[in-house]
Amino acid sequence: MNKVQTASAVVTLTMGVFLAGLAGAQESAGVDSVERPDFSGVYYPWNPNAAPRPPQPQSGPLPPPTRTGPTSDGSTGRSPNAPKLTPEYLAQWDIIAASRTAGSYEYDNIANCLPPGMPAMMGMAYGMEIMQTEDKITFFSEHQDALRRVYLDGREPTERHLNDPTYAGYSTGYWDGDTLVVDTVALTTKSFIDSSSPHSDQMTIHERIRFIAPGVLEDRITVNDPVALLEPWEIVRTYRRAAYPNDELREFACAEGLRDAPH
């Protein structure tokens, strides 16, 4: 081997050692080579199978948020796709349905200006903004000004969180390739699984969130509750990212709306 070949071999060996060391350092530091998707933006519910809507006017002030339909009162029974409740919780649902059918607001969180809770929040009727950083993702829904955060920095719920359940619950997540995997616990029993199905304090929620097309986000939701459900309840929500100038959310002001509503 001549001097040139020897020098070339030394350089090649040195570069190989350097790159191997760099890869090892990245692995030990937890660096993932997969580029994370950016979910940031304002989204609206989207059904790819729905008939196209007529174009909306782009000028003039936007109308205030209003209820597009009456709250489900249970008078028509349970949907075939509704969560399958155990007998104990089905009996609770019968009480809720009878109360709502009679015109009472006792079990109507929307009428009482309470947060929609999880997973109902992800079935938003209005816009939802996603704000993303490296250590957390924040979901802000125009509906009832509902807020939830998903922590991505490895933290776990403490006893304090578990003993203080909330409507949004406590959410932690991680990336599985281009998919955000989220687990939510510590959910208050004052909320509902869908619009009216009660749940126990053992309910947990598992989500897999990803882009299925440019600007189209899919959330696959699985609700588990060994006390209230006969089987896990699954639903898929799809949203489309809004473009300027439709990427603005407005204050919901639920209490103000209630004040002005006829009694």
C-alpha positions in Angstrom: 0.0 0.0 0.0 1.5 3.4 -1.0 1.4 6.6 1.0 -1.7 7.9 -0.7 -3.6 4.7 -0.2 -2.5 4.6 3.5 -3.6 8.2 4.1 -7.0 7.6 2.4 -7.6 4.5 4.5 -6.8 6.5 7.7 -9.2 9.2 6.7 -12.0 6.6 5.9 -11.4 4.9 9.2 -11.4 8.2 11.1 -14.7 9.3 9.5 -16.3 5.9 10.2 -15.3 6.2 13.9 -16.6 9.8 14.0 -20.0 8.9 12.5 -20.4 5.8 14.6 -19.7 7.9 17.7 -22.1 10.6 16.6 -24.8 8.0 16.0 -24.2 6.6 19.4 -24.4 10.0 21.0 -27.6 10.7 19.3 -29.1 7.4 20.3 -28.0 7.9 23.9 -29.5 11.4 23.9 -32.8 10.1 22.6 -32.6 11.9 19.2 -35.1 10.5 16.7 -34.3 10.9 13.1 -38.0 11.0 12.1 -39.1 14.5 11.3 -42.2 15.4 13.4 -45.3 16.7 11.7 -46.4 20.2 12.6 -50.1 20.1 13.7 -50.2 23.9 14.4 -53.2 25.7 13.0 -57.0 26.1 13.3 -59.1 23.1 12.3 -62.8 22.5 11.6 -64.7 19.2 11.5 -64.5 17.6 8.1 -66.4 14.7 6.7 -64.8 13.6 3.4 -68.1 11.8 2.4 -70.4 14.8 3.1 -71.9 16.8 0.3 -70.0 20.0 -0.5 -71.2 23.1 1.4 -72.1 26.3 -0.5 -69.4 28.9 -0.4 -69.5 31.1 2.7 -69.4 34.9 2.4 -65.9 36.3 3.2 -66.9 39.9 4.0 -68.6 41.5 7.0 -68.5 40.5 10.6 -68.8 36.9 11.6 -72.0 35.8 13.4 -71.7 35.1 17.2 -71.4 31.4 18.2 -74.8 29.9 18.5 -76.1 26.4 19.0 -76.7 24.8 15.6 -79.1 22.3 17.1 -80.8 21.3 20.3 -78.8 19.3 22.8 -79.6 15.6 22.5 -82.2 14.9 25.1 -82.4 11.1 24.6 -86.1 11.2 23.7 -85.4 9.1 20.5 -83.4 6.5 22.4 -79.7 5.6 22.1 -77.9 5.6 18.8 -76.6 2.2 17.5 -73.1 3.8 17.6 -73.4 5.1 21.2 -71.2 3.6 23.9 -72.5 0.3 25.1 -73.2 0.9 28.8 -73.4 -1.6 31.6 -76.9 -2.0 33.2 -75.9 0.3 36.1 -74.8 3.1 33.8 -77.6 2.5 31.4 -80.0 3.1 34.3 -78.2 6.4 35.0 -78.5 7.4 31.3 -82.3 6.7 31.5 -82.5 9.3 34.4 -80.5 11.8 32.4 -82.6 11.3 29.3 -85.9 11.6 31.3 -84.6 14.8 32.9 -83.6 16.4 29.6 -86.8 15.3 27.9 -88.7 17.1 30.6 -86.8 20.3 29.8 -84.5 20.3 32.8 -80.9 21.6 32.5 -79.7 19.5 35.5 -77.7 17.1 33.4 -77.0 19.5 30.5 -73.4 20.6 30.8 -73.6 22.8 27.7 -76.7 24.7 29.1 -74.8 25.1 32.4 -71.7 26.6 30.6 -69.5 23.7 31.7 -66.7 22.4 29.5 -67.6 19.6 27.1 -65.0 17.3 28.6 -63.0 14.5 27.0 -63.6 12.9 24.5 -66.6 15.1 23.6 -64.3 18.1 23.2 -62.7 16.4 20.2 -66.1 16.2 18.5 -66.2 20.0 18.5 -69.0 21.9 16.7 -66.8 24.9 16.0 -63.1 25.6 15.3 -60.2 24.2 17.3 -56.7 25.6 17.4 -53.7 23.4 17.9 -50.5 25.0 19.3 -47.4 22.8 19.2 -44.0 23.0 20.9 -41.4 20.3 21.5 -42.6 19.5 25.0 -46.3 19.9 24.8 -49.3 20.3 22.4 -52.3 22.5 23.4 -55.8 22.0 22.0 -58.1 25.0 22.3 -61.7 24.6 21.2 -63.9 27.6 20.4 -66.8 25.5 21.8 -67.1 26.5 25.5 -63.5 27.9 25.3 -62.4 24.4 26.2 -58.6 23.8 26.7 -56.5 20.7 27.1 -52.7 20.1 27.1 -50.8 17.0 26.1 -47.3 16.8 27.7 -44.6 15.2 25.6 -41.6 15.7 28.0 -42.0 12.4 29.8 -43.9 13.6 32.9 -46.5 11.4 34.4 -49.7 12.2 36.4 -49.1 12.4 40.1 -51.4 11.5 43.0 -52.4 15.2 43.1 -53.6 15.0 39.5 -55.3 11.7 40.0 -57.1 12.9 43.1 -58.3 16.1 41.3 -60.1 14.9 38.1 -61.0 17.5 35.6 -63.2 17.8 32.4 -60.1 17.6 30.1 -58.3 15.1 32.3 -54.5 14.8 32.4 -52.9 13.9 29.0 -49.5 12.6 28.2 -48.2 11.6 24.8 -45.3 10.5 22.6 -44.5 10.2 19.0 -44.8 6.9 17.1 -43.3 7.9 13.8 -45.6 10.5 12.4 -48.4 9.7 14.8 -49.1 11.4 18.1 -50.1 8.8 20.7 -52.0 10.3 23.7 -53.3 8.7 26.9 -55.7 10.7 29.2 -56.6 9.9 32.8 -58.1 11.7 35.8 -61.4 12.6 34.1 -64.3 13.9 36.2 -67.5 11.9 36.4 -69.4 15.2 35.8 -68.6 14.9 32.1 -70.0 12.4 29.5 -68.4 10.0 27.1 -70.4 11.4 24.2 -73.2 14.0 24.6 -75.0 12.1 27.4 -73.4 8.7 28.3 -72.1 8.7 31.9 -68.9 7.1 32.9 -67.0 6.0 36.1 -63.8 7.4 37.6 -61.9 4.6 35.9 -62.4 5.9 32.4 -59.3 6.4 30.3 -58.9 7.6 26.8 -56.3 6.5 24.1 -55.8 8.5 20.9 -53.7 8.2 17.8 -53.5 11.5 15.9 -52.0 11.9 12.4 -52.3 13.5 9.1 -54.0 11.4 6.5 -53.7 14.0 3.8 -52.2 17.4 3.5 -54.0 19.6 6.1 -56.3 16.8 7.1 -56.0 15.5 10.6 -57.4 12.2 11.9 -58.0 11.4 15.6 -58.7 7.7 16.4 -60.2 7.7 19.9 -60.6 4.6 22.1 -62.5 5.0 25.4 -62.0 2.3 28.1 -64.1 2.1 31.3 -64.2 -1.3 32.9 -67.1 -0.2 35.2 -69.4 1.8 32.8 -68.7 0.1 29.4 -69.4 -3.4 28.2 -66.6 -2.9 25.6 -64.2 -0.2 24.6 -65.9 2.6 22.6 -64.1 3.7 19.5 -64.7 6.7 17.2 -62.8 8.5 14.5 -62.8 12.3 14.2 -61.5 14.1 11.1 -60.6 17.8 10.8 -59.3 20.0 8.0 -56.9 22.9 8.6 -58.4 26.3 7.8 -56.6 28.8 5.6 -56.6 32.6 5.9 -58.9 34.4 6.6 -60.9 31.6 8.2 -58.2 30.7 10.7 -59.5 32.8 13.5 -61.4 31.7 16.6 -63.9 33.8 18.5 -64.8 34.0 22.2 -67.7 31.7 23.0 -69.0 33.7 26.0 -71.4 30.9 27.1 -72.5 32.7 30.3 -73.4 35.8 28.3 -75.4 33.7 25.9 -77.3 32.1 28.8 -78.1 35.5 30.2 -79.7 36.6 27.0 -81.6 33.3 26.3 -85.3 33.2 27.0 -86.4 31.4 30.1 
